[in-house]
């Protein structure tokens, strides 16, 4: 029983890592699209992108440490 719980926790941790990667990838891609459309807003877009990426990574770390 304990081994199956450990396996479930590892699967959950793997899903968290995949989710964080997908989330940050989507943020980066969307930011590049936005910068291509409005180059004059690059600084604002980059700032918002970095804040969002940091929040997603923070949630990912919290989820991994909860495992």
CHARMM-style PDB file with segment names, atoms N, HN, CA, C and O in Angstrom:
ATOM      1  N   UNK     1       0.821  -1.200   0.000  1.00  0.00      PROA
ATOM      2  CA  UNK     1       0.000   0.000   0.000  1.00  0.00      PROA
ATOM      3  C   UNK     1       0.863   1.261   0.000  1.00  0.00      PROA
ATOM      4  O   UNK     1       0.586   2.234  -0.701  1.00  0.00      PROA
ATOM      5  N   UNK     2       1.918   1.206   0.812  1.00  0.00      PROA
ATOM      6  HN  UNK     2       2.143   0.415   1.382  1.00  0.00      PROA
ATOM      7  CA  UNK     2       2.793   2.366   0.901  1.00  0.00      PROA
ATOM      8  C   UNK     2       3.556   2.594  -0.403  1.00  0.00      PROA
ATOM      9  O   UNK     2       3.818   3.733  -0.791  1.00  0.00      PROA
ATOM     10  N   UNK     3       3.910   1.488  -1.076  1.00  0.00      PROA
ATOM     11  HN  UNK     3       3.698   0.563  -0.761  1.00  0.00      PROA
ATOM     12  CA  UNK     3       4.615   1.611  -2.347  1.00  0.00      PROA
ATOM     13  C   UNK     3       3.730   2.234  -3.412  1.00  0.00      PROA
ATOM     14  O   UNK     3       4.203   3.023  -4.230  1.00  0.00      PROA
ATOM     15  N   UNK     4       2.455   1.888  -3.410  1.00  0.00      PROA
ATOM     16  HN  UNK     4       2.071   1.247  -2.746  1.00  0.00      PROA
ATOM     17  CA  UNK     4       1.555   2.459  -4.409  1.00  0.00      PROA
ATOM     18  C   UNK     4       1.340   3.949  -4.152  1.00  0.00      PROA
ATOM     19  O   UNK     4       1.205   4.722  -5.100  1.00  0.00      PROA
ATOM     20  N   UNK     5       1.305   4.357  -2.899  1.00  0.00      PROA
ATOM     21  HN  UNK     5       1.414   3.728  -2.129  1.00  0.00      PROA
ATOM     22  CA  UNK     5       1.166   5.784  -2.589  1.00  0.00      PROA
ATOM     23  C   UNK     5       2.406   6.547  -3.037  1.00  0.00      PROA
ATOM     24  O   UNK     5       2.300   7.665  -3.542  1.00  0.00      PROA
ATOM     25  N   UNK     6       3.583   5.949  -2.857  1.00  0.00      PROA
ATOM     26  HN  UNK     6       3.670   5.041  -2.447  1.00  0.00      PROA
ATOM     27  CA  UNK     6       4.817   6.592  -3.307  1.00  0.00      PROA
ATOM     28  C   UNK     6       4.813   6.738  -4.826  1.00  0.00      PROA
ATOM     29  O   UNK     6       5.240   7.763  -5.357  1.00  0.00      PROA
ATOM     30  N   UNK     7       4.333   5.720  -5.517  1.00  0.00      PROA
ATOM     31  HN  UNK     7       3.986   4.887  -5.085  1.00  0.00      PROA
ATOM     32  CA  UNK     7       4.263   5.784  -6.977  1.00  0.00      PROA
ATOM     33  C   UNK     7       3.282   6.856  -7.428  1.00  0.00      PROA
ATOM     34  O   UNK     7       3.550   7.583  -8.386  1.00  0.00      PROA
ATOM     35  N   UNK     8       2.157   6.958  -6.749  1.00  0.00      PROA
ATOM     36  HN  UNK     8       1.939   6.368  -5.971  1.00  0.00      PROA
ATOM     37  CA  UNK     8       1.162   7.982  -7.095  1.00  0.00      PROA
ATOM     38  C   UNK     8       1.735   9.374  -6.870  1.00  0.00      PROA
ATOM     39  O   UNK     8       1.494  10.284  -7.663  1.00  0.00      PROA
ATOM     40  N   UNK     9       2.493   9.542  -5.791  1.00  0.00      PROA
ATOM     41  HN  UNK     9       2.688   8.803  -5.146  1.00  0.00      PROA
ATOM     42  CA  UNK     9       3.115  10.842  -5.524  1.00  0.00      PROA
ATOM     43  C   UNK     9       4.130  11.200  -6.598  1.00  0.00      PROA
ATOM     44  O   UNK     9       4.216  12.356  -7.011  1.00  0.00      PROA
ATOM     45  N   UNK    10       4.900  10.217  -7.054  1.00  0.00      PROA
ATOM     46  HN  UNK    10       4.830   9.277  -6.719  1.00  0.00      PROA
ATOM     47  CA  UNK    10       5.871  10.485  -8.109  1.00  0.00      PROA
ATOM     48  C   UNK    10       5.187  10.837  -9.425  1.00  0.00      PROA
ATOM     49  O   UNK    10       5.652  11.712 -10.155  1.00  0.00      PROA
ATOM     50  N   UNK    11       4.101  10.169  -9.722  1.00  0.00      PROA
ATOM     51  HN  UNK    11       3.723   9.458  -9.128  1.00  0.00      PROA
ATOM     52  CA  UNK    11       3.339  10.504 -10.936  1.00  0.00      PROA
ATOM     53  C   UNK    11       2.794  11.925 -10.828  1.00  0.00      PROA
ATOM     54  O   UNK    11       2.839  12.686 -11.795  1.00  0.00      PROA
ATOM     55  N   UNK    12       2.286  12.276  -9.666  1.00  0.00      PROA
ATOM     56  HN  UNK    12       2.250  11.658  -8.880  1.00  0.00      PROA
ATOM     57  CA  UNK    12       1.789  13.636  -9.448  1.00  0.00      PROA
ATOM     58  C   UNK    12       2.886  14.675  -9.603  1.00  0.00      PROA
ATOM     59  O   UNK    12       2.673  15.727 -10.205  1.00  0.00      PROA
ATOM     60  N   UNK    13       4.065  14.376  -9.056  1.00  0.00      PROA
ATOM     61  HN  UNK    13       4.237  13.521  -8.567  1.00  0.00      PROA
ATOM     62  CA  UNK    13       5.189  15.302  -9.190  1.00  0.00      PROA
ATOM     63  C   UNK    13       5.582  15.461 -10.659  1.00  0.00      PROA
ATOM     64  O   UNK    13       5.891  16.567 -11.103  1.00  0.00      PROA
ATOM     65  N   UNK    14       5.571  14.369 -11.407  1.00  0.00      PROA
ATOM     66  HN  UNK    14       5.320  13.470 -11.046  1.00  0.00      PROA
ATOM     67  CA  UNK    14       5.875  14.449 -12.829  1.00  0.00      PROA
ATOM     68  C   UNK    14       4.867  15.296 -13.586  1.00  0.00      PROA
ATOM     69  O   UNK    14       5.236  16.068 -14.471  1.00  0.00      PROA
ATOM     70  N   UNK    15       3.600  15.151 -13.239  1.00  0.00      PROA
ATOM     71  HN  UNK    15       3.300  14.523 -12.520  1.00  0.00      PROA
ATOM     72  CA  UNK    15       2.559  15.959 -13.886  1.00  0.00      PROA
ATOM     73  C   UNK    15       2.726  17.438 -13.561  1.00  0.00      PROA
ATOM     74  O   UNK    15       2.479  18.298 -14.407  1.00  0.00      PROA
ATOM     75  N   UNK    16       3.146  17.728 -12.339  1.00  0.00      PROA
ATOM     76  HN  UNK    16       3.347  17.030 -11.653  1.00  0.00      PROA
ATOM     77  CA  UNK    16       3.388  19.124 -11.956  1.00  0.00      PROA
ATOM     78  C   UNK    16       4.500  19.711 -12.816  1.00  0.00      PROA
ATOM     79  O   UNK    16       4.373  20.823 -13.328  1.00  0.00      PROA
ATOM     80  N   UNK    17       5.582  18.968 -12.975  1.00  0.00      PROA
ATOM     81  HN  UNK    17       5.686  18.064 -12.560  1.00  0.00      PROA
ATOM     82  CA  UNK    17       6.711  19.450 -13.769  1.00  0.00      PROA
ATOM     83  C   UNK    17       6.286  19.669 -15.217  1.00  0.00      PROA
ATOM     84  O   UNK    17       6.655  20.674 -15.826  1.00  0.00      PROA
ATOM     85  N   UNK    18       5.522  18.748 -15.764  1.00  0.00      PROA
ATOM     86  HN  UNK    18       5.223  17.932 -15.270  1.00  0.00      PROA
ATOM     87  CA  UNK    18       5.038  18.904 -17.140  1.00  0.00      PROA
ATOM     88  C   UNK    18       4.123  20.119 -17.253  1.00  0.00      PROA
ATOM     89  O   UNK    18       4.222  20.891 -18.206  1.00  0.00      PROA
ATOM     90  N   UNK    19       3.238  20.283 -16.285  1.00  0.00      PROA
ATOM     91  HN  UNK    19       3.158  19.656 -15.511  1.00  0.00      PROA
ATOM     92  CA  UNK    19       2.326  21.430 -16.299  1.00  0.00      PROA
ATOM     93  C   UNK    19       3.052  22.762 -16.225  1.00  0.00      PROA
ATOM     94  O   UNK    19       2.703  23.711 -16.927  1.00  0.00      PROA
ATOM     95  N   UNK    20       4.067  22.824 -15.368  1.00  0.00      PROA
ATOM     96  HN  UNK    20       4.350  22.053 -14.798  1.00  0.00      PROA
ATOM     97  CA  UNK    20       4.854  24.054 -15.251  1.00  0.00      PROA
ATOM     98  C   UNK    20       5.568  24.344 -16.570  1.00  0.00      PROA
ATOM     99  O   UNK    20       5.597  25.489 -17.023  1.00  0.00      PROA
ATOM    100  N   UNK    21       6.138  23.322 -17.179  1.00  0.00      PROA
ATOM    101  HN  UNK    21       6.115  22.392 -16.811  1.00  0.00      PROA
ATOM    102  CA  UNK    21       6.817  23.513 -18.458  1.00  0.00      PROA
ATOM    103  C   UNK    21       5.884  24.000 -19.547  1.00  0.00      PROA
ATOM    104  O   UNK    21       6.225  24.896 -20.319  1.00  0.00      PROA
ATOM    105  N   UNK    22       4.709  23.405 -19.604  1.00  0.00      PROA
ATOM    106  HN  UNK    22       4.432  22.677 -18.977  1.00  0.00      PROA
ATOM    107  CA  UNK    22       3.723  23.831 -20.605  1.00  0.00      PROA
ATOM    108  C   UNK    22       3.278  25.269 -20.339  1.00  0.00      PROA
ATOM    109  O   UNK    22       3.171  26.072 -21.266  1.00  0.00      PROA
ATOM    110  N   UNK    23       3.020  25.587 -19.076  1.00  0.00      PROA
ATOM    111  HN  UNK    23       3.107  24.934 -18.323  1.00  0.00      PROA
ATOM    112  CA  UNK    23       2.566  26.939 -18.724  1.00  0.00      PROA
ATOM    113  C   UNK    23       3.589  28.000 -19.081  1.00  0.00      PROA
ATOM    114  O   UNK    23       3.246  29.023 -19.674  1.00  0.00      PROA
ATOM    115  N   UNK    24       4.841  27.762 -18.724  1.00  0.00      PROA
ATOM    116  HN  UNK    24       5.119  26.931 -18.243  1.00  0.00      PROA
ATOM    117  CA  UNK    24       5.882  28.745 -19.022  1.00  0.00      PROA
ATOM    118  C   UNK    24       6.120  28.825 -20.526  1.00  0.00      PROA
ATOM    119  O   UNK    24       6.376  29.909 -21.050  1.00  0.00      PROA
ATOM    120  N   UNK    25       6.040  27.713 -21.216  1.00  0.00      PROA
ATOM    121  HN  UNK    25       5.832  26.833 -20.789  1.00  0.00      PROA
ATOM    122  CA  UNK    25       6.182  27.724 -22.670  1.00  0.00      PROA
ATOM    123  C   UNK    25       5.093  28.538 -23.349  1.00  0.00      PROA
ATOM    124  O   UNK    25       5.352  29.283 -24.293  1.00  0.00      PROA
ATOM    125  N   UNK    26       3.880  28.386 -22.858  1.00  0.00      PROA
ATOM    126  HN  UNK    26       3.669  27.781 -22.090  1.00  0.00      PROA
ATOM    127  CA  UNK    26       2.770  29.166 -23.441  1.00  0.00      PROA
ATOM    128  C   UNK    26       2.937  30.651 -23.158  1.00  0.00      PROA
ATOM    129  O   UNK    26       2.658  31.489 -24.015  1.00  0.00      PROA
ATOM    130  N   UNK    27       3.397  30.976 -21.940  1.00  0.00      PROA
ATOM    131  HN  UNK    27       3.623  30.295 -21.244  1.00  0.00      PROA
ATOM    132  CA  UNK    27       3.621  32.388 -21.616  1.00  0.00      PROA
ATOM    133  C   UNK    27       4.691  32.976 -22.532  1.00  0.00      PROA
ATOM    134  O   UNK    27       4.522  34.067 -23.075  1.00  0.00      PROA
ATOM    135  N   UNK    28       5.791  32.244 -22.698  1.00  0.00      PROA
ATOM    136  HN  UNK    28       5.928  31.357 -22.256  1.00  0.00      PROA
ATOM    137  CA  UNK    28       6.871  32.730 -23.559  1.00  0.00      PROA
ATOM    138  C   UNK    28       6.420  32.908 -24.998  1.00  0.00      PROA
ATOM    139  O   UNK    28       6.736  33.914 -25.632  1.00  0.00      PROA
ATOM    140  N   UNK    29       5.686  31.938 -25.514  1.00  0.00      PROA
ATOM    141  HN  UNK    29       5.429  31.120 -25.000  1.00  0.00      PROA
ATOM    142  CA  UNK    29       5.194  32.038 -26.884  1.00  0.00      PROA
ATOM    143  C   UNK    29       4.231  33.199 -27.081  1.00  0.00      PROA
ATOM    144  O   UNK    29       4.300  33.919 -28.077  1.00  0.00      PROA
ATOM    145  N   UNK    30       3.340  33.367 -26.123  1.00  0.00      PROA
ATOM    146  HN  UNK    30       3.284  32.782 -25.314  1.00  0.00      PROA
ATOM    147  CA  UNK    30       2.388  34.473 -26.216  1.00  0.00      PROA
ATOM    148  C   UNK    30       3.092  35.820 -26.101  1.00  0.00      PROA
ATOM    149  O   UNK    30       2.712  36.786 -26.764  1.00  0.00      PROA
ATOM    150  N   UNK    31       4.113  35.879 -25.261  1.00  0.00      PROA
ATOM    151  HN  UNK    31       4.422  35.095 -24.723  1.00  0.00      PROA
ATOM    152  CA  UNK    31       4.866  37.125 -25.123  1.00  0.00      PROA
ATOM    153  C   UNK    31       5.592  37.458 -26.422  1.00  0.00      PROA
ATOM    154  O   UNK    31       5.631  38.619 -26.831  1.00  0.00      PROA
ATOM    155  N   UNK    32       6.163  36.452 -27.069  1.00  0.00      PROA
ATOM    156  HN  UNK    32       6.131  35.509 -26.737  1.00  0.00      PROA
ATOM    157  CA  UNK    32       6.845  36.709 -28.343  1.00  0.00      PROA
ATOM    158  C   UNK    32       5.865  37.186 -29.408  1.00  0.00      PROA
ATOM    159  O   UNK    32       6.189  38.075 -30.195  1.00  0.00      PROA
ATOM    160  N   UNK    33       4.674  36.605 -29.437  1.00  0.00      PROA
ATOM    161  HN  UNK    33       4.411  35.883 -28.797  1.00  0.00      PROA
ATOM    162  CA  UNK    33       3.646  37.066 -30.374  1.00  0.00      PROA
ATOM    163  C   UNK    33       3.266  38.519 -30.101  1.00  0.00      PROA
ATOM    164  O   UNK    33       3.132  39.330 -31.018  1.00  0.00      PROA
ATOM    165  N   UNK    34       3.097  38.826 -28.815  1.00  0.00      PROA
ATOM    166  HN  UNK    34       3.206  38.167 -28.070  1.00  0.00      PROA
ATOM    167  CA  UNK    34       2.709  40.188 -28.447  1.00  0.00      PROA
ATOM    168  C   UNK    34       3.812  41.189 -28.791  1.00  0.00      PROA
ATOM    169  O   UNK    34       3.528  42.291 -29.261  1.00  0.00      PROA
ATOM    170  N   UNK    35       5.060  40.808 -28.558  1.00  0.00      PROA
ATOM    171  HN  UNK    35       5.290  39.913 -28.177  1.00  0.00      PROA
ATOM    172  CA  UNK    35       6.172  41.706 -28.884  1.00  0.00      PROA
ATOM    173  C   UNK    35       6.276  41.894 -30.395  1.00  0.00      PROA
ATOM    174  O   UNK    35       6.605  42.983 -30.864  1.00  0.00      PROA
ATOM    175  N   UNK    36       5.999  40.845 -31.151  1.00  0.00      PROA
ATOM    176  HN  UNK    36       5.732  39.960 -30.770  1.00  0.00      PROA
ATOM    177  CA  UNK    36       6.036  40.965 -32.618  1.00  0.00      PROA
ATOM    178  C   UNK    36       4.953  41.921 -33.109  1.00  0.00      PROA
ATOM    179  O   UNK    36       5.155  42.643 -34.085  1.00  0.00      PROA
ATOM    180  N   UNK    37       3.799  41.925 -32.430  1.00  0.00      PROA
ATOM    181  HN  UNK    37       3.635  41.339 -31.637  1.00  0.00      PROA
ATOM    182  CA  UNK    37       2.709  42.806 -32.839  1.00  0.00      PROA
ATOM    183  C   UNK    37       2.929  44.244 -32.362  1.00  0.00      PROA
ATOM    184  O   UNK    37       2.578  45.193 -33.064  1.00  0.00      PROA
ATOM    185  N   UNK    38       3.517  44.406 -31.157  1.00  0.00      PROA
ATOM    186  HN  UNK    38       3.802  43.635 -30.588  1.00  0.00      PROA
ATOM    187  CA  UNK    38       3.713  45.745 -30.586  1.00  0.00      PROA
ATOM    188  C   UNK    38       5.125  45.863 -30.015  1.00  0.00      PROA
ATOM    189  O   UNK    38       5.305  45.767 -28.801  1.00  0.00      PROA
ATOM    190  N   UNK    39       6.111  46.067 -30.854  1.00  0.00      PROA
ATOM    191  HN  UNK    39       5.965  46.145 -31.840  1.00  0.00      PROA
ATOM    192  CA  UNK    39       7.494  46.127 -30.363  1.00  0.00      PROA
ATOM    193  C   UNK    39       7.730  47.248 -29.349  1.00  0.00      PROA
ATOM    194  O   UNK    39       8.618  47.141 -28.503  1.00  0.00      PROA
ATOM    195  N   UNK    40       6.946  48.309 -29.428  1.00  0.00      PROA
ATOM    196  HN  UNK    40       6.224  48.396 -30.115  1.00  0.00      PROA
ATOM    197  CA  UNK    40       7.132  49.424 -28.490  1.00  0.00      PROA
ATOM    198  C   UNK    40       6.727  49.061 -27.067  1.00  0.00      PROA
ATOM    199  O   UNK    40       7.091  49.773 -26.131  1.00  0.00      PROA
ATOM    200  N   UNK    41       5.992  47.983 -26.879  1.00  0.00      PROA
ATOM    201  HN  UNK    41       5.696  47.404 -27.639  1.00  0.00      PROA
ATOM    202  CA  UNK    41       5.551  47.563 -25.545  1.00  0.00      PROA
ATOM    203  C   UNK    41       6.401  46.424 -24.989  1.00  0.00      PROA
ATOM    204  O   UNK    41       5.973  45.720 -24.075  1.00  0.00      PROA
ATOM    205  N   UNK    42       7.589  46.241 -25.528  1.00  0.00      PROA
ATOM    206  HN  UNK    42       7.938  46.813 -26.271  1.00  0.00      PROA
ATOM    207  CA  UNK    42       8.435  45.111 -25.144  1.00  0.00      PROA
ATOM    208  C   UNK    42       8.697  45.057 -23.650  1.00  0.00      PROA
ATOM    209  O   UNK    42       8.561  43.997 -23.039  1.00  0.00      PROA
ATOM    210  N   UNK    43       9.071  46.187 -23.047  1.00  0.00      PROA
ATOM    211  HN  UNK    43       9.181  47.048 -23.543  1.00  0.00      PROA
ATOM    212  CA  UNK    43       9.411  46.185 -21.616  1.00  0.00      PROA
ATOM    213  C   UNK    43       8.233  45.774 -20.746  1.00  0.00      PROA
ATOM    214  O   UNK    43       8.396  44.990 -19.811  1.00  0.00      PROA
ATOM    215  N   UNK    44       7.057  46.293 -21.043  1.00  0.00      PROA
ATOM    216  HN  UNK    44       6.925  46.930 -21.802  1.00  0.00      PROA
ATOM    217  CA  UNK    44       5.874  45.940 -20.252  1.00  0.00      PROA
ATOM    218  C   UNK    44       5.519  44.462 -20.424  1.00  0.00      PROA
ATOM    219  O   UNK    44       5.148  43.787 -19.463  1.00  0.00      PROA
ATOM    220  N   UNK    45       5.635  43.974 -21.647  1.00  0.00      PROA
ATOM    221  HN  UNK    45       5.936  44.522 -22.427  1.00  0.00      PROA
ATOM    222  CA  UNK    45       5.299  42.571 -21.917  1.00  0.00      PROA
ATOM    223  C   UNK    45       6.286  41.649 -21.209  1.00  0.00      PROA
ATOM    224  O   UNK    45       5.884  40.651 -20.610  1.00  0.00      PROA
ATOM    225  N   UNK    46       7.575  41.978 -21.275  1.00  0.00      PROA
ATOM    226  HN  UNK    46       7.901  42.789 -21.761  1.00  0.00      PROA
ATOM    227  CA  UNK    46       8.584  41.147 -20.623  1.00  0.00      PROA
ATOM    228  C   UNK    46       8.394  41.127 -19.107  1.00  0.00      PROA
ATOM    229  O   UNK    46       8.545  40.081 -18.475  1.00  0.00      PROA
ATOM    230  N   UNK    47       8.066  42.265 -18.530  1.00  0.00      PROA
ATOM    231  HN  UNK    47       7.943  43.115 -19.043  1.00  0.00      PROA
ATOM    232  CA  UNK    47       7.842  42.329 -17.086  1.00  0.00      PROA
ATOM    233  C   UNK    47       6.668  41.445 -16.688  1.00  0.00      PROA
ATOM    234  O   UNK    47       6.760  40.663 -15.742  1.00  0.00      PROA
ATOM    235  N   UNK    48       5.574  41.572 -17.412  1.00  0.00      PROA
ATOM    236  HN  UNK    48       5.498  42.206 -18.181  1.00  0.00      PROA
ATOM    237  CA  UNK    48       4.399  40.748 -17.108  1.00  0.00      PROA
ATOM    238  C   UNK    48       4.700  39.271 -17.309  1.00  0.00      PROA
ATOM    239  O   UNK    48       4.238  38.435 -16.533  1.00  0.00      PROA
ATOM    240  N   UNK    49       5.473  38.940 -18.344  1.00  0.00      PROA
ATOM    241  HN  UNK    49       5.848  39.619 -18.974  1.00  0.00      PROA
ATOM    242  CA  UNK    49       5.828  37.550 -18.625  1.00  0.00      PROA
ATOM    243  C   UNK    49       6.669  36.979 -17.490  1.00  0.00      PROA
ATOM    244  O   UNK    49       6.416  35.861 -17.041  1.00  0.00      PROA
ATOM    245  N   UNK    50       7.657  37.720 -17.022  1.00  0.00      PROA
ATOM    246  HN  UNK    50       7.863  38.628 -17.386  1.00  0.00      PROA
ATOM    247  CA  UNK    50       8.521  37.229 -15.951  1.00  0.00      PROA
ATOM    248  C   UNK    50       7.762  37.042 -14.642  1.00  0.00      PROA
ATOM    249  O   UNK    50       8.005  36.077 -13.918  1.00  0.00      PROA
ATOM    250  N   UNK    51       6.858  37.945 -14.337  1.00  0.00      PROA
ATOM    251  HN  UNK    51       6.661  38.729 -14.925  1.00  0.00      PROA
ATOM    252  CA  UNK    51       6.058  37.811 -13.116  1.00  0.00      PROA
ATOM    253  C   UNK    51       5.173  36.573 -13.199  1.00  0.00      PROA
ATOM    254  O   UNK    51       5.084  35.805 -12.241  1.00  0.00      PROA
ATOM    255  N   UNK    52       4.521  36.379 -14.336  1.00  0.00      PROA
ATOM    256  HN  UNK    52       4.593  37.003 -15.114  1.00  0.00      PROA
ATOM    257  CA  UNK    52       3.657  35.207 -14.500  1.00  0.00      PROA
ATOM    258  C   UNK    52       4.461  33.919 -14.432  1.00  0.00      PROA
ATOM    259  O   UNK    52       4.025  32.952 -13.808  1.00  0.00      PROA
ATOM    260  N   UNK    53       5.635  33.893 -15.069  1.00  0.00      PROA
ATOM    261  HN  UNK    53       5.989  34.679 -15.575  1.00  0.00      PROA
ATOM    262  CA  UNK    53       6.469  32.693 -15.041  1.00  0.00      PROA
ATOM    263  C   UNK    53       6.939  32.393 -13.620  1.00  0.00      PROA
ATOM    264  O   UNK    53       6.984  31.232 -13.215  1.00  0.00      PROA
ATOM    265  N   UNK    54       7.288  33.426 -12.866  1.00  0.00      PROA
ATOM    266  HN  UNK    54       7.251  34.370 -13.194  1.00  0.00      PROA
ATOM    267  CA  UNK    54       7.728  33.221 -11.486  1.00  0.00      PROA
ATOM    268  C   UNK    54       6.592  32.667 -10.626  1.00  0.00      PROA
ATOM    269  O   UNK    54       6.819  31.800  -9.782  1.00  0.00      PROA
ATOM    270  N   UNK    55       5.387  33.156 -10.835  1.00  0.00      PROA
ATOM    271  HN  UNK    55       5.202  33.860 -11.521  1.00  0.00      PROA
ATOM    272  CA  UNK    55       4.247  32.647 -10.073  1.00  0.00      PROA
ATOM    273  C   UNK    55       3.965  31.183 -10.416  1.00  0.00      PROA
ATOM    274  O   UNK    55       3.660  30.387  -9.528  1.00  0.00      PROA
ATOM    275  N   UNK    56       4.064  30.831 -11.678  1.00  0.00      PROA
ATOM    276  HN  UNK    56       4.311  31.478 -12.400  1.00  0.00      PROA
ATOM    277  CA  UNK    56       3.834  29.440 -12.077  1.00  0.00      PROA
ATOM    278  C   UNK    56       4.910  28.538 -11.485  1.00  0.00      PROA
ATOM    279  O   UNK    56       4.603  27.448 -11.002  1.00  0.00      PROA
ATOM    280  N   UNK    57       6.163  28.977 -11.518  1.00  0.00      PROA
ATOM    281  HN  UNK    57       6.412  29.862 -11.911  1.00  0.00      PROA
ATOM    282  CA  UNK    57       7.232  28.165 -10.935  1.00  0.00      PROA
ATOM    283  C   UNK    57       7.050  28.034  -9.435  1.00  0.00      PROA
ATOM    284  O   UNK    57       7.316  26.976  -8.866  1.00  0.00      PROA
ATOM    285  N   UNK    58       6.600  29.097  -8.793  1.00  0.00      PROA
ATOM    286  HN  UNK    58       6.384  29.957  -9.256  1.00  0.00      PROA
ATOM    287  CA  UNK    58       6.359  29.030  -7.348  1.00  0.00      PROA
ATOM    288  C   UNK    58       5.301  28.003  -7.006  1.00  0.00      PROA
ATOM    289  O   UNK    58       5.441  27.251  -6.041  1.00  0.00      PROA
ATOM    290  N   UNK    59       4.250  27.972  -7.792  1.00  0.00      PROA
ATOM    291  HN  UNK    59       4.136  28.583  -8.575  1.00  0.00      PROA
ATOM    292  CA  UNK    59       3.198  26.964  -7.560  1.00  0.00      PROA
ATOM    293  C   UNK    59       3.760  25.575  -7.801  1.00  0.00      PROA
ATOM    294  O   UNK    59       3.440  24.645  -7.060  1.00  0.00      PROA
ATOM    295  N   UNK    60       4.590  25.414  -8.822  1.00  0.00      PROA
ATOM    296  HN  UNK    60       4.850  26.169  -9.424  1.00  0.00      PROA
ATOM    297  CA  UNK    60       5.210  24.133  -9.098  1.00  0.00      PROA
ATOM    298  C   UNK    60       6.105  23.666  -7.963  1.00  0.00      PROA
ATOM    299  O   UNK    60       6.059  22.499  -7.574  1.00  0.00      PROA
ATOM    300  N   UNK    61       6.925  24.574  -7.425  1.00  0.00      PROA
ATOM    301  HN  UNK    61       6.963  25.522  -7.741  1.00  0.00      PROA
ATOM    302  CA  UNK    61       7.785  24.212  -6.291  1.00  0.00      PROA
ATOM    303  C   UNK    61       6.959  23.850  -5.074  1.00  0.00      PROA
ATOM    304  O   UNK    61       7.273  22.885  -4.377  1.00  0.00      PROA
ATOM    305  N   UNK    62       5.916  24.604  -4.811  1.00  0.00      PROA
ATOM    306  HN  UNK    62       5.661  25.387  -5.377  1.00  0.00      PROA
ATOM    307  CA  UNK    62       5.070  24.309  -3.662  1.00  0.00      PROA
ATOM    308  C   UNK    62       4.429  22.931  -3.810  1.00  0.00      PROA
ATOM    309  O   UNK    62       4.343  22.176  -2.842  1.00  0.00      PROA
ATOM    310  N   UNK    63       3.988  22.611  -4.998  1.00  0.00      PROA
ATOM    311  HN  UNK    63       4.058  23.224  -5.784  1.00  0.00      PROA
ATOM    312  CA  UNK    63       3.371  21.303  -5.225  1.00  0.00      PROA
ATOM    313  C   UNK    63       4.395  20.177  -5.080  1.00  0.00      PROA
ATOM    314  O   UNK    63       4.080  19.111  -4.551  1.00  0.00      PROA
ATOM    315  N   UNK    64       5.614  20.415  -5.549  1.00  0.00      PROA
ATOM    316  HN  UNK    64       5.870  21.281  -5.979  1.00  0.00      PROA
ATOM    317  CA  UNK    64       6.633  19.367  -5.417  1.00  0.00      PROA
ATOM    318  C   UNK    64       7.038  19.155  -3.968  1.00  0.00      PROA
ATOM    319  O   UNK    64       7.279  18.019  -3.560  1.00  0.00      PROA
ATOM    320  N   UNK    65       7.117  20.210  -3.190  1.00  0.00      PROA
ATOM    321  HN  UNK    65       6.921  21.132  -3.521  1.00  0.00      PROA
ATOM    322  CA  UNK    65       7.498  20.070  -1.787  1.00  0.00      PROA
ATOM    323  C   UNK    65       6.357  19.490  -0.969  1.00  0.00      PROA
ATOM    324  O   UNK    65       6.588  18.932   0.104  1.00  0.00      PROA
ATOM    325  N   UNK    66       5.137  19.611  -1.456  1.00  0.00      PROA
ATOM    326  HN  UNK    66       4.949  20.064  -2.327  1.00  0.00      PROA
ATOM    327  CA  UNK    66       3.998  19.030  -0.741  1.00  0.00      PROA
ATOM    328  C   UNK    66       3.966  17.506  -0.910  1.00  0.00      PROA
ATOM    329  O   UNK    66       3.343  16.793  -0.123  1.00  0.00      PROA
ATOM    330  N   UNK    67       4.651  17.027  -1.952  1.00  0.00      PROA
ATOM    331  HN  UNK    67       5.158  17.606  -2.590  1.00  0.00      PROA
ATOM    332  CA  UNK    67       4.695  15.583  -2.217  1.00  0.00      PROA
ATOM    333  C   UNK    67       5.603  14.993  -1.230  1.00  0.00      PROA
ATOM    334  OT1 UNK    67       5.816  13.780  -1.235  1.00  0.00      PROA
TER     335      UNK     67
END
